[in-house]
Amino acid sequence: MCDRKTKGGEVPRAPYTFSSIVGLDTYKLRALHLAQKEVNVLIVGESGTGKELFASSIHNASVRARKPFVIMNCAAIPESLFESELFGYRKGAFTDARQDHTGRIEFASGGTLFLDEIGDLPLPVQSKLLRVIEDKSVTRLGGNAHQHVDVRYVFATNQDLGALVSARKFREELYYRISAPCLKIPPLRKRKEEIPALVEQYLEHCHYDHGLHITLTKGALSKLMKYHFPGNVRELHGIVKNAVFICNSGVISEAEVDIQHHCSAKNLKEQLEEHAIRIIREQLTVNNHNVKMTAQQLDISPRTLYRYLKK
């Protein structure tokens, strides 16, 4: 969850700028152009391609840079909490509402709201979000007053929203409202020429953070260049990080670039989790998103169900 107050009363800032992004020059220019146009933006790309970096950079390159940059990961919040987190609530709106609560939309007013994994937003909330975007006003749960909000929205997803619309898992009217302009970030396997610069950047971070002076052999770099990276830049950093800390000298050898171990363990875990999440989502749809009923049918606790959905 996102605390509405920050240390010292400061507004939440976007941590990255376009200078934080290695390569992708064409996409950075396009994103910079969109940032200055003050339009809502949809960022599409596989997991680990850097969508949050682009969202943060767009905010920092806009006239809203000194205003709040608020993040909401739609895949990490239980469905029962979506509305209260997005729209806020008034004291007494429900049993545990002991005081007024500012929603993410209202908190981001004047700045940017980054809705990550927008494809996971529950259907009932999608229609309400569409109205907020179009009317530029929000009503807290349990309240009647319409609060004007000046919010710039940046959406991100690793899913095919068009396919979700066809499957009736994403509202068509919201899709058309947010699908343009769209920034599509390519996977790392389609821009392998940028791998050396990405590795160099990470090694510089290791030097700055841990005082480690590490380089790679040509064989180690060649091994990285031949790999297809299903986890994209995030996976590359994970592999290099592992190599840095198991390195016995100041130079990472080919043998210390442990791609097979890293890949196999990660893929097996991901496949099992994705299979479980797919079953849970399908059953939730059948049960009209009744969490208790779904948990009982799958013989798991509601807490376990939420834990899978957060992943």
ChimeraX commands (.cxc) that place a marker at each C-alpha (Angstrom):
marker #1 position 0.00,0.00,0.00 radius 0.5
marker #1 position 1.05,3.57,-0.56 radius 0.5
marker #1 position 1.31,5.85,2.44 radius 0.5
marker #1 position -0.37,9.14,1.69 radius 0.5
marker #1 position 2.26,11.03,3.68 radius 0.5
marker #1 position 5.95,11.15,2.92 radius 0.5
marker #1 position 8.81,11.95,5.22 radius 0.5
marker #1 position 9.07,15.66,5.83 radius 0.5
marker #1 position 5.70,16.27,4.18 radius 0.5
marker #1 position 7.24,16.08,0.70 radius 0.5
marker #1 position 5.27,14.86,-2.29 radius 0.5
marker #1 position 6.27,11.46,-3.76 radius 0.5
marker #1 position 8.81,12.00,-6.53 radius 0.5
marker #1 position 9.49,10.00,-9.68 radius 0.5
marker #1 position 12.90,8.35,-9.21 radius 0.5
marker #1 position 13.99,8.03,-12.85 radius 0.5
marker #1 position 14.67,10.28,-15.83 radius 0.5
marker #1 position 15.40,9.43,-19.46 radius 0.5
marker #1 position 19.11,9.55,-18.63 radius 0.5
marker #1 position 18.49,6.52,-16.37 radius 0.5
marker #1 position 17.51,4.42,-19.40 radius 0.5
marker #1 position 20.30,2.79,-21.38 radius 0.5
marker #1 position 19.68,2.62,-25.13 radius 0.5
marker #1 position 16.16,2.73,-26.60 radius 0.5
marker #1 position 16.93,6.16,-28.04 radius 0.5
marker #1 position 14.04,6.15,-30.53 radius 0.5
marker #1 position 11.57,5.22,-27.81 radius 0.5
marker #1 position 12.96,7.82,-25.43 radius 0.5
marker #1 position 12.48,10.55,-28.04 radius 0.5
marker #1 position 8.92,9.41,-28.63 radius 0.5
marker #1 position 8.23,9.31,-24.90 radius 0.5
marker #1 position 9.75,12.78,-24.44 radius 0.5
marker #1 position 7.46,14.12,-27.14 radius 0.5
marker #1 position 4.44,12.58,-25.39 radius 0.5
marker #1 position 5.59,13.89,-22.00 radius 0.5
marker #1 position 5.55,17.45,-23.31 radius 0.5
marker #1 position 2.14,17.01,-24.94 radius 0.5
marker #1 position 0.44,16.43,-21.58 radius 0.5
marker #1 position -1.58,13.44,-22.77 radius 0.5
marker #1 position -2.34,10.17,-21.03 radius 0.5
marker #1 position -0.01,7.38,-22.19 radius 0.5
marker #1 position -0.27,3.60,-22.40 radius 0.5
marker #1 position 3.07,1.76,-22.11 radius 0.5
marker #1 position 3.11,-1.83,-23.38 radius 0.5
marker #1 position 5.95,-4.28,-22.95 radius 0.5
marker #1 position 6.97,-7.60,-21.50 radius 0.5
marker #1 position 7.78,-7.90,-17.81 radius 0.5
marker #1 position 11.23,-6.49,-17.08 radius 0.5
marker #1 position 11.52,-4.18,-20.11 radius 0.5
marker #1 position 11.48,-0.97,-18.08 radius 0.5
marker #1 position 7.91,0.32,-18.23 radius 0.5
marker #1 position 8.16,1.96,-14.80 radius 0.5
marker #1 position 11.37,3.72,-15.85 radius 0.5
marker #1 position 9.54,5.22,-18.83 radius 0.5
marker #1 position 6.53,6.24,-16.72 radius 0.5
marker #1 position 8.81,7.96,-14.21 radius 0.5
marker #1 position 10.80,9.66,-16.97 radius 0.5
marker #1 position 7.65,10.91,-18.71 radius 0.5
marker #1 position 6.53,12.52,-15.46 radius 0.5
marker #1 position 9.92,14.15,-14.84 radius 0.5
marker #1 position 10.05,15.52,-18.39 radius 0.5
marker #1 position 6.61,17.12,-18.09 radius 0.5
marker #1 position 5.38,20.36,-16.52 radius 0.5
marker #1 position 4.17,18.20,-13.62 radius 0.5
marker #1 position 7.67,17.18,-12.55 radius 0.5
marker #1 position 7.46,18.96,-9.18 radius 0.5
marker #1 position 4.05,17.47,-8.44 radius 0.5
marker #1 position 3.23,13.99,-7.05 radius 0.5
marker #1 position 4.14,10.84,-8.91 radius 0.5
marker #1 position 1.85,8.17,-7.45 radius 0.5
marker #1 position 2.17,4.46,-8.29 radius 0.5
marker #1 position -0.54,1.83,-8.07 radius 0.5
marker #1 position 0.23,-1.74,-9.09 radius 0.5
marker #1 position -3.13,-3.19,-10.09 radius 0.5
marker #1 position -1.80,-6.75,-9.79 radius 0.5
marker #1 position -0.76,-6.29,-6.16 radius 0.5
marker #1 position -3.98,-5.08,-4.53 radius 0.5
marker #1 position -6.83,-7.39,-3.46 radius 0.5
marker #1 position -10.01,-6.74,-5.40 radius 0.5
marker #1 position -11.93,-5.79,-2.27 radius 0.5
marker #1 position -9.55,-2.86,-1.70 radius 0.5
marker #1 position -9.39,-1.46,-5.23 radius 0.5
marker #1 position -12.16,1.11,-4.93 radius 0.5
marker #1 position -11.07,2.45,-1.55 radius 0.5
marker #1 position -7.46,2.69,-2.72 radius 0.5
marker #1 position -8.30,4.41,-6.00 radius 0.5
marker #1 position -11.17,6.66,-4.99 radius 0.5
marker #1 position -10.71,7.00,-1.22 radius 0.5
marker #1 position -13.52,6.90,1.37 radius 0.5
marker #1 position -15.30,8.91,4.01 radius 0.5
marker #1 position -15.31,8.07,7.69 radius 0.5
marker #1 position -18.05,5.50,8.37 radius 0.5
marker #1 position -18.30,4.35,4.74 radius 0.5
marker #1 position -17.79,0.78,5.99 radius 0.5
marker #1 position -16.96,-0.99,9.24 radius 0.5
marker #1 position -13.22,-0.24,9.37 radius 0.5
marker #1 position -13.47,3.29,7.93 radius 0.5
marker #1 position -12.54,5.13,11.14 radius 0.5
marker #1 position -11.32,8.26,9.37 radius 0.5
marker #1 position -11.34,9.91,5.94 radius 0.5
marker #1 position -8.94,8.34,3.46 radius 0.5
marker #1 position -7.49,10.02,0.38 radius 0.5
marker #1 position -7.52,7.76,-2.69 radius 0.5
marker #1 position -4.63,7.48,-5.12 radius 0.5
marker #1 position -6.42,9.54,-7.78 radius 0.5
marker #1 position -7.08,12.46,-5.46 radius 0.5
marker #1 position -3.59,12.20,-3.96 radius 0.5
marker #1 position -2.06,12.44,-7.45 radius 0.5
marker #1 position -4.01,15.59,-8.38 radius 0.5
marker #1 position -1.70,18.08,-10.06 radius 0.5
marker #1 position 0.73,15.28,-10.90 radius 0.5
marker #1 position 0.79,11.82,-12.44 radius 0.5
marker #1 position -0.88,8.55,-11.48 radius 0.5
marker #1 position 0.96,5.51,-12.80 radius 0.5
marker #1 position -1.42,2.55,-13.02 radius 0.5
marker #1 position 0.85,-0.44,-13.56 radius 0.5
marker #1 position -0.61,-3.74,-14.83 radius 0.5
marker #1 position -3.85,-2.01,-15.84 radius 0.5
marker #1 position -5.05,-5.28,-17.37 radius 0.5
marker #1 position -5.56,-6.64,-13.84 radius 0.5
marker #1 position -7.97,-3.89,-12.84 radius 0.5
marker #1 position -11.30,-5.53,-11.87 radius 0.5
marker #1 position -14.16,-5.01,-14.34 radius 0.5
marker #1 position -16.47,-3.16,-11.89 radius 0.5
marker #1 position -13.69,-0.66,-11.13 radius 0.5
marker #1 position -12.88,-0.12,-14.81 radius 0.5
marker #1 position -16.18,1.61,-15.56 radius 0.5
marker #1 position -15.78,3.90,-12.53 radius 0.5
marker #1 position -12.21,4.76,-13.52 radius 0.5
marker #1 position -13.40,5.63,-17.03 radius 0.5
marker #1 position -15.93,8.07,-15.60 radius 0.5
marker #1 position -13.29,9.69,-13.40 radius 0.5
marker #1 position -10.96,10.11,-16.39 radius 0.5
marker #1 position -13.68,11.65,-18.52 radius 0.5
marker #1 position -15.32,13.83,-15.84 radius 0.5
marker #1 position -12.05,14.80,-14.11 radius 0.5
marker #1 position -13.73,14.40,-10.75 radius 0.5
marker #1 position -13.82,11.71,-8.08 radius 0.5
marker #1 position -16.27,10.80,-5.34 radius 0.5
marker #1 position -15.01,9.05,-2.23 radius 0.5
marker #1 position -16.81,5.93,-1.09 radius 0.5
marker #1 position -19.54,6.88,1.35 radius 0.5
marker #1 position -19.53,10.50,0.17 radius 0.5
marker #1 position -21.61,12.62,-2.18 radius 0.5
marker #1 position -19.29,15.50,-3.00 radius 0.5
marker #1 position -17.52,15.45,-6.37 radius 0.5
marker #1 position -13.87,16.42,-5.98 radius 0.5
marker #1 position -12.23,17.94,-9.07 radius 0.5
marker #1 position -8.91,16.27,-9.90 radius 0.5
marker #1 position -6.21,17.32,-12.35 radius 0.5
marker #1 position -4.41,14.05,-13.02 radius 0.5
marker #1 position -2.22,12.83,-15.84 radius 0.5
marker #1 position -2.52,9.05,-16.24 radius 0.5
marker #1 position 0.22,6.72,-17.40 radius 0.5
marker #1 position -0.93,3.13,-17.83 radius 0.5
marker #1 position 1.26,0.06,-18.30 radius 0.5
marker #1 position 0.64,-3.58,-19.11 radius 0.5
marker #1 position 2.44,-6.71,-20.25 radius 0.5
marker #1 position -0.85,-8.16,-21.50 radius 0.5
marker #1 position -2.70,-7.88,-24.81 radius 0.5
marker #1 position -5.55,-5.57,-23.83 radius 0.5
marker #1 position -7.29,-6.17,-27.16 radius 0.5
marker #1 position -7.39,-9.90,-26.41 radius 0.5
marker #1 position -8.72,-9.17,-22.93 radius 0.5
marker #1 position -11.50,-7.08,-24.50 radius 0.5
marker #1 position -12.39,-9.99,-26.80 radius 0.5
marker #1 position -12.46,-12.29,-23.77 radius 0.5
marker #1 position -14.68,-9.77,-21.96 radius 0.5
marker #1 position -12.10,-9.33,-19.24 radius 0.5
marker #1 position -11.45,-5.67,-20.07 radius 0.5
marker #1 position -14.05,-3.04,-20.87 radius 0.5
marker #1 position -14.04,-2.01,-24.51 radius 0.5
marker #1 position -14.87,1.63,-23.76 radius 0.5
marker #1 position -11.94,1.95,-21.33 radius 0.5
marker #1 position -9.63,0.22,-23.81 radius 0.5
marker #1 position -10.41,2.74,-26.54 radius 0.5
marker #1 position -10.05,5.58,-24.05 radius 0.5
marker #1 position -6.52,4.60,-22.96 radius 0.5
marker #1 position -5.05,2.71,-25.93 radius 0.5
marker #1 position -3.72,5.79,-27.71 radius 0.5
marker #1 position -1.13,7.14,-27.66 radius 0.5
marker #1 position 0.70,3.87,-27.02 radius 0.5
marker #1 position 4.41,3.35,-26.41 radius 0.5
marker #1 position 5.55,-0.22,-27.10 radius 0.5
marker #1 position 8.85,-1.15,-25.46 radius 0.5
marker #1 position 10.72,-3.96,-27.29 radius 0.5
marker #1 position 12.08,-6.98,-25.39 radius 0.5
marker #1 position 15.80,-7.27,-24.74 radius 0.5
marker #1 position 16.19,-10.13,-27.23 radius 0.5
marker #1 position 15.32,-7.63,-30.00 radius 0.5
marker #1 position 17.96,-5.11,-28.90 radius 0.5
marker #1 position 20.89,-7.29,-27.87 radius 0.5
marker #1 position 23.35,-4.69,-29.10 radius 0.5
marker #1 position 22.52,-2.73,-25.94 radius 0.5
marker #1 position 23.51,-5.54,-23.56 radius 0.5
marker #1 position 27.17,-4.40,-23.15 radius 0.5
marker #1 position 26.05,-0.89,-22.13 radius 0.5
marker #1 position 23.44,-2.31,-19.72 radius 0.5
marker #1 position 26.06,-4.55,-18.11 radius 0.5
marker #1 position 28.49,-1.66,-17.82 radius 0.5
marker #1 position 25.84,0.48,-16.14 radius 0.5
marker #1 position 25.09,-2.23,-13.59 radius 0.5
marker #1 position 28.79,-2.78,-12.84 radius 0.5
marker #1 position 29.12,0.96,-12.26 radius 0.5
marker #1 position 26.25,0.73,-9.77 radius 0.5
marker #1 position 28.05,-2.13,-8.00 radius 0.5
marker #1 position 31.16,0.01,-7.76 radius 0.5
marker #1 position 29.18,2.93,-6.35 radius 0.5
marker #1 position 27.03,0.88,-3.95 radius 0.5
marker #1 position 29.50,-1.77,-2.80 radius 0.5
marker #1 position 32.94,-0.45,-3.73 radius 0.5
marker #1 position 33.50,-3.40,-6.10 radius 0.5
marker #1 position 35.67,-3.01,-9.19 radius 0.5
marker #1 position 34.41,-5.76,-11.50 radius 0.5
marker #1 position 34.77,-6.36,-15.25 radius 0.5
marker #1 position 33.81,-9.20,-17.60 radius 0.5
marker #1 position 35.86,-11.42,-19.85 radius 0.5
marker #1 position 35.00,-11.52,-23.55 radius 0.5
marker #1 position 33.70,-15.04,-23.05 radius 0.5
marker #1 position 31.35,-13.93,-20.27 radius 0.5
marker #1 position 29.96,-11.11,-22.39 radius 0.5
marker #1 position 29.59,-13.41,-25.39 radius 0.5
marker #1 position 27.60,-15.85,-23.25 radius 0.5
marker #1 position 25.24,-13.05,-22.26 radius 0.5
marker #1 position 24.87,-11.91,-25.88 radius 0.5
marker #1 position 23.79,-15.41,-26.98 radius 0.5
marker #1 position 21.08,-15.77,-24.34 radius 0.5
marker #1 position 17.44,-14.88,-25.19 radius 0.5
marker #1 position 16.46,-13.27,-21.82 radius 0.5
marker #1 position 12.78,-14.11,-21.27 radius 0.5
marker #1 position 12.96,-11.86,-18.17 radius 0.5
marker #1 position 14.46,-8.97,-20.16 radius 0.5
marker #1 position 16.57,-6.27,-18.45 radius 0.5
marker #1 position 15.44,-7.31,-14.98 radius 0.5
marker #1 position 16.75,-10.83,-15.62 radius 0.5
marker #1 position 20.02,-9.50,-17.06 radius 0.5
marker #1 position 20.62,-7.51,-13.90 radius 0.5
marker #1 position 19.84,-10.56,-11.79 radius 0.5
marker #1 position 22.36,-12.72,-13.67 radius 0.5
marker #1 position 25.08,-10.06,-13.52 radius 0.5
marker #1 position 24.40,-9.42,-9.83 radius 0.5
marker #1 position 24.80,-13.12,-9.08 radius 0.5
marker #1 position 28.04,-13.20,-11.07 radius 0.5
marker #1 position 29.40,-10.14,-9.25 radius 0.5
marker #1 position 28.94,-11.65,-5.81 radius 0.5
marker #1 position 30.27,-15.12,-6.64 radius 0.5
marker #1 position 33.23,-13.75,-8.56 radius 0.5
marker #1 position 36.53,-14.85,-6.98 radius 0.5
marker #1 position 38.53,-12.06,-8.59 radius 0.5
marker #1 position 37.93,-8.70,-10.18 radius 0.5
marker #1 position 36.97,-10.28,-13.50 radius 0.5
marker #1 position 33.79,-12.29,-14.14 radius 0.5
marker #1 position 34.58,-15.42,-16.12 radius 0.5
marker #1 position 32.29,-17.25,-18.52 radius 0.5
marker #1 position 31.77,-20.00,-15.93 radius 0.5
marker #1 position 30.57,-17.43,-13.37 radius 0.5
marker #1 position 27.81,-16.23,-15.68 radius 0.5
marker #1 position 25.39,-18.86,-14.41 radius 0.5
marker #1 position 22.56,-18.48,-16.91 radius 0.5
marker #1 position 21.34,-22.08,-16.85 radius 0.5
marker #1 position 20.94,-22.22,-13.07 radius 0.5
marker #1 position 19.31,-18.79,-12.93 radius 0.5
marker #1 position 17.01,-19.50,-15.86 radius 0.5
marker #1 position 15.89,-22.99,-14.90 radius 0.5
marker #1 position 15.06,-22.20,-11.28 radius 0.5
marker #1 position 13.23,-19.02,-12.23 radius 0.5
marker #1 position 11.25,-20.49,-15.11 radius 0.5
marker #1 position 10.06,-23.50,-13.13 radius 0.5
marker #1 position 8.86,-21.29,-10.30 radius 0.5
marker #1 position 7.22,-18.84,-12.67 radius 0.5
marker #1 position 5.45,-21.57,-14.63 radius 0.5
marker #1 position 3.98,-23.09,-11.47 radius 0.5
marker #1 position 2.85,-19.70,-10.19 radius 0.5
marker #1 position 1.39,-18.65,-13.54 radius 0.5
marker #1 position -0.55,-21.92,-13.76 radius 0.5
marker #1 position -1.96,-21.43,-10.26 radius 0.5
marker #1 position -2.85,-17.79,-10.97 radius 0.5
marker #1 position -4.57,-18.76,-14.23 radius 0.5
marker #1 position -6.72,-21.35,-12.43 radius 0.5
marker #1 position -7.60,-18.86,-9.68 radius 0.5
marker #1 position -8.55,-16.13,-12.15 radius 0.5
marker #1 position -10.70,-18.45,-14.22 radius 0.5
marker #1 position -12.51,-19.70,-11.13 radius 0.5
marker #1 position -12.98,-16.14,-9.86 radius 0.5
marker #1 position -14.61,-15.24,-13.17 radius 0.5
marker #1 position -16.94,-18.24,-12.95 radius 0.5
marker #1 position -17.87,-17.22,-9.39 radius 0.5
marker #1 position -18.37,-13.56,-10.31 radius 0.5
marker #1 position -15.27,-12.62,-8.26 radius 0.5
marker #1 position -16.56,-14.18,-5.05 radius 0.5
marker #1 position -13.29,-14.70,-3.20 radius 0.5
marker #1 position -14.63,-16.81,-0.35 radius 0.5
marker #1 position -16.45,-19.24,-2.67 radius 0.5
marker #1 position -13.43,-19.53,-4.98 radius 0.5
marker #1 position -11.06,-20.23,-2.08 radius 0.5
marker #1 position -13.38,-22.94,-0.77 radius 0.5
marker #1 position -13.67,-24.63,-4.17 radius 0.5
marker #1 position -9.89,-24.61,-4.67 radius 0.5
marker #1 position -9.29,-25.75,-1.07 radius 0.5
marker #1 position -7.07,-22.78,-0.22 radius 0.5
marker #1 position -7.48,-19.89,2.20 radius 0.5
marker #1 position -8.56,-16.44,0.97 radius 0.5
marker #1 position -5.19,-15.18,2.19 radius 0.5
marker #1 position -3.37,-17.66,-0.06 radius 0.5
marker #1 position -5.59,-16.68,-2.97 radius 0.5
marker #1 position -4.70,-13.00,-2.52 radius 0.5
marker #1 position -1.01,-13.88,-2.23 radius 0.5
marker #1 position -1.06,-15.54,-5.64 radius 0.5
marker #1 position -2.93,-12.64,-7.21 radius 0.5
marker #1 position -0.42,-10.15,-5.83 radius 0.5
marker #1 position 2.31,-11.96,-7.75 radius 0.5
marker link #1:1,2 radius 0.2
marker link #1:2,3 radius 0.2
marker link #1:3,4 radius 0.2
marker link #1:4,5 radius 0.2
marker link #1:5,6 radius 0.2
marker link #1:6,7 radius 0.2
marker link #1:7,8 radius 0.2
marker link #1:8,9 radius 0.2
marker link #1:9,10 radius 0.2
marker link #1:10,11 radius 0.2
marker link #1:11,12 radius 0.2
marker link #1:12,13 radius 0.2
marker link #1:13,14 radius 0.2
marker link #1:14,15 radius 0.2
marker link #1:15,16 radius 0.2
marker link #1:16,17 radius 0.2
marker link #1:17,18 radius 0.2
marker link #1:18,19 radius 0.2
marker link #1:19,20 radius 0.2
marker link #1:20,21 radius 0.2
marker link #1:21,22 radius 0.2
marker link #1:22,23 radius 0.2
marker link #1:23,24 radius 0.2
marker link #1:24,25 radius 0.2
marker link #1:25,26 radius 0.2
marker link #1:26,27 radius 0.2
marker link #1:27,28 radius 0.2
marker link #1:28,29 radius 0.2
marker link #1:29,30 radius 0.2
marker link #1:30,31 radius 0.2
marker link #1:31,32 radius 0.2
marker link #1:32,33 radius 0.2
marker link #1:33,34 radius 0.2
marker link #1:34,35 radius 0.2
marker link #1:35,36 radius 0.2
marker link #1:36,37 radius 0.2
marker link #1:37,38 radius 0.2
marker link #1:38,39 radius 0.2
marker link #1:39,40 radius 0.2
marker link #1:40,41 radius 0.2
marker link #1:41,42 radius 0.2
marker link #1:42,43 radius 0.2
marker link #1:43,44 radius 0.2
marker link #1:44,45 radius 0.2
marker link #1:45,46 radius 0.2
marker link #1:46,47 radius 0.2
marker link #1:47,48 radius 0.2
marker link #1:48,49 radius 0.2
marker link #1:49,50 radius 0.2
marker link #1:50,51 radius 0.2
marker link #1:51,52 radius 0.2
marker link #1:52,53 radius 0.2
marker link #1:53,54 radius 0.2
marker link #1:54,55 radius 0.2
marker link #1:55,56 radius 0.2
marker link #1:56,57 radius 0.2
marker link #1:57,58 radius 0.2
marker link #1:58,59 radius 0.2
marker link #1:59,60 radius 0.2
marker link #1:60,61 radius 0.2
marker link #1:61,62 radius 0.2
marker link #1:62,63 radius 0.2
marker link #1:63,64 radius 0.2
marker link #1:64,65 radius 0.2
marker link #1:65,66 radius 0.2
marker link #1:66,67 radius 0.2
marker link #1:67,68 radius 0.2
marker link #1:68,69 radius 0.2
marker link #1:69,70 radius 0.2
marker link #1:70,71 radius 0.2
marker link #1:71,72 radius 0.2
marker link #1:72,73 radius 0.2
marker link #1:73,74 radius 0.2
marker link #1:74,75 radius 0.2
marker link #1:75,76 radius 0.2
marker link #1:76,77 radius 0.2
marker link #1:77,78 radius 0.2
marker link #1:78,79 radius 0.2
marker link #1:79,80 radius 0.2
marker link #1:80,81 radius 0.2
marker link #1:81,82 radius 0.2
marker link #1:82,83 radius 0.2
marker link #1:83,84 radius 0.2
marker link #1:84,85 radius 0.2
marker link #1:85,86 radius 0.2
marker link #1:86,87 radius 0.2
marker link #1:87,88 radius 0.2
marker link #1:88,89 radius 0.2
marker link #1:89,90 radius 0.2
marker link #1:90,91 radius 0.2
marker link #1:91,92 radius 0.2
marker link #1:92,93 radius 0.2
marker link #1:93,94 radius 0.2
marker link #1:94,95 radius 0.2
marker link #1:95,96 radius 0.2
marker link #1:96,97 radius 0.2
marker link #1:97,98 radius 0.2
marker link #1:98,99 radius 0.2
marker link #1:99,100 radius 0.2
marker link #1:100,101 radius 0.2
marker link #1:101,102 radius 0.2
marker link #1:102,103 radius 0.2
marker link #1:103,104 radius 0.2
marker link #1:104,105 radius 0.2
marker link #1:105,106 radius 0.2
marker link #1:106,107 radius 0.2
marker link #1:107,108 radius 0.2
marker link #1:108,109 radius 0.2
marker link #1:109,110 radius 0.2
marker link #1:110,111 radius 0.2
marker link #1:111,112 radius 0.2
marker link #1:112,113 radius 0.2
marker link #1:113,114 radius 0.2
marker link #1:114,115 radius 0.2
marker link #1:115,116 radius 0.2
marker link #1:116,117 radius 0.2
marker link #1:117,118 radius 0.2
marker link #1:118,119 radius 0.2
marker link #1:119,120 radius 0.2
marker link #1:120,121 radius 0.2
marker link #1:121,122 radius 0.2
marker link #1:122,123 radius 0.2
marker link #1:123,124 radius 0.2
marker link #1:124,125 radius 0.2
marker link #1:125,126 radius 0.2
marker link #1:126,127 radius 0.2
marker link #1:127,128 radius 0.2
marker link #1:128,129 radius 0.2
marker link #1:129,130 radius 0.2
marker link #1:130,131 radius 0.2
marker link #1:131,132 radius 0.2
marker link #1:132,133 radius 0.2
marker link #1:133,134 radius 0.2
marker link #1:134,135 radius 0.2
marker link #1:135,136 radius 0.2
marker link #1:136,137 radius 0.2
marker link #1:137,138 radius 0.2
marker link #1:138,139 radius 0.2
marker link #1:139,140 radius 0.2
marker link #1:140,141 radius 0.2
marker link #1:141,142 radius 0.2
marker link #1:142,143 radius 0.2
marker link #1:143,144 radius 0.2
marker link #1:144,145 radius 0.2
marker link #1:145,146 radius 0.2
marker link #1:146,147 radius 0.2
marker link #1:147,148 radius 0.2
marker link #1:148,149 radius 0.2
marker link #1:149,150 radius 0.2
marker link #1:150,151 radius 0.2
marker link #1:151,152 radius 0.2
marker link #1:152,153 radius 0.2
marker link #1:153,154 radius 0.2
marker link #1:154,155 radius 0.2
marker link #1:155,156 radius 0.2
marker link #1:156,157 radius 0.2
marker link #1:157,158 radius 0.2
marker link #1:158,159 radius 0.2
marker link #1:159,160 radius 0.2
marker link #1:160,161 radius 0.2
marker link #1:161,162 radius 0.2
marker link #1:162,163 radius 0.2
marker link #1:163,164 radius 0.2
marker link #1:164,165 radius 0.2
marker link #1:165,166 radius 0.2
marker link #1:166,167 radius 0.2
marker link #1:167,168 radius 0.2
marker link #1:168,169 radius 0.2
marker link #1:169,170 radius 0.2
marker link #1:170,171 radius 0.2
marker link #1:171,172 radius 0.2
marker link #1:172,173 radius 0.2
marker link #1:173,174 radius 0.2
marker link #1:174,175 radius 0.2
marker link #1:175,176 radius 0.2
marker link #1:176,177 radius 0.2
marker link #1:177,178 radius 0.2
marker link #1:178,179 radius 0.2
marker link #1:179,180 radius 0.2
marker link #1:180,181 radius 0.2
marker link #1:181,182 radius 0.2
marker link #1:182,183 radius 0.2
marker link #1:183,184 radius 0.2
marker link #1:184,185 radius 0.2
marker link #1:185,186 radius 0.2
marker link #1:186,187 radius 0.2
marker link #1:187,188 radius 0.2
marker link #1:188,189 radius 0.2
marker link #1:189,190 radius 0.2
marker link #1:190,191 radius 0.2
marker link #1:191,192 radius 0.2
marker link #1:192,193 radius 0.2
marker link #1:193,194 radius 0.2
marker link #1:194,195 radius 0.2
marker link #1:195,196 radius 0.2
marker link #1:196,197 radius 0.2
marker link #1:197,198 radius 0.2
marker link #1:198,199 radius 0.2
marker link #1:199,200 radius 0.2
marker link #1:200,201 radius 0.2
marker link #1:201,202 radius 0.2
marker link #1:202,203 radius 0.2
marker link #1:203,204 radius 0.2
marker link #1:204,205 radius 0.2
marker link #1:205,206 radius 0.2
marker link #1:206,207 radius 0.2
marker link #1:207,208 radius 0.2
marker link #1:208,209 radius 0.2
marker link #1:209,210 radius 0.2
marker link #1:210,211 radius 0.2
marker link #1:211,212 radius 0.2
marker link #1:212,213 radius 0.2
marker link #1:213,214 radius 0.2
marker link #1:214,215 radius 0.2
marker link #1:215,216 radius 0.2
marker link #1:216,217 radius 0.2
marker link #1:217,218 radius 0.2
marker link #1:218,219 radius 0.2
marker link #1:219,220 radius 0.2
marker link #1:220,221 radius 0.2
marker link #1:221,222 radius 0.2
marker link #1:222,223 radius 0.2
marker link #1:223,224 radius 0.2
marker link #1:224,225 radius 0.2
marker link #1:225,226 radius 0.2
marker link #1:226,227 radius 0.2
marker link #1:227,228 radius 0.2
marker link #1:228,229 radius 0.2
marker link #1:229,230 radius 0.2
marker link #1:230,231 radius 0.2
marker link #1:231,232 radius 0.2
marker link #1:232,233 radius 0.2
marker link #1:233,234 radius 0.2
marker link #1:234,235 radius 0.2
marker link #1:235,236 radius 0.2
marker link #1:236,237 radius 0.2
marker link #1:237,238 radius 0.2
marker link #1:238,239 radius 0.2
marker link #1:239,240 radius 0.2
marker link #1:240,241 radius 0.2
marker link #1:241,242 radius 0.2
marker link #1:242,243 radius 0.2
marker link #1:243,244 radius 0.2
marker link #1:244,245 radius 0.2
marker link #1:245,246 radius 0.2
marker link #1:246,247 radius 0.2
marker link #1:247,248 radius 0.2
marker link #1:248,249 radius 0.2
marker link #1:249,250 radius 0.2
marker link #1:250,251 radius 0.2
marker link #1:251,252 radius 0.2
marker link #1:252,253 radius 0.2
marker link #1:253,254 radius 0.2
marker link #1:254,255 radius 0.2
marker link #1:255,256 radius 0.2
marker link #1:256,257 radius 0.2
marker link #1:257,258 radius 0.2
marker link #1:258,259 radius 0.2
marker link #1:259,260 radius 0.2
marker link #1:260,261 radius 0.2
marker link #1:261,262 radius 0.2
marker link #1:262,263 radius 0.2
marker link #1:263,264 radius 0.2
marker link #1:264,265 radius 0.2
marker link #1:265,266 radius 0.2
marker link #1:266,267 radius 0.2
marker link #1:267,268 radius 0.2
marker link #1:268,269 radius 0.2
marker link #1:269,270 radius 0.2
marker link #1:270,271 radius 0.2
marker link #1:271,272 radius 0.2
marker link #1:272,273 radius 0.2
marker link #1:273,274 radius 0.2
marker link #1:274,275 radius 0.2
marker link #1:275,276 radius 0.2
marker link #1:276,277 radius 0.2
marker link #1:277,278 radius 0.2
marker link #1:278,279 radius 0.2
marker link #1:279,280 radius 0.2
marker link #1:280,281 radius 0.2
marker link #1:281,282 radius 0.2
marker link #1:282,283 radius 0.2
marker link #1:283,284 radius 0.2
marker link #1:284,285 radius 0.2
marker link #1:285,286 radius 0.2
marker link #1:286,287 radius 0.2
marker link #1:287,288 radius 0.2
marker link #1:288,289 radius 0.2
marker link #1:289,290 radius 0.2
marker link #1:290,291 radius 0.2
marker link #1:291,292 radius 0.2
marker link #1:292,293 radius 0.2
marker link #1:293,294 radius 0.2
marker link #1:294,295 radius 0.2
marker link #1:295,296 radius 0.2
marker link #1:296,297 radius 0.2
marker link #1:297,298 radius 0.2
marker link #1:298,299 radius 0.2
marker link #1:299,300 radius 0.2
marker link #1:300,301 radius 0.2
marker link #1:301,302 radius 0.2
marker link #1:302,303 radius 0.2
marker link #1:303,304 radius 0.2
marker link #1:304,305 radius 0.2
marker link #1:305,306 radius 0.2
marker link #1:306,307 radius 0.2
marker link #1:307,308 radius 0.2
marker link #1:308,309 radius 0.2
marker link #1:309,310 radius 0.2
marker link #1:310,311 radius 0.2
view
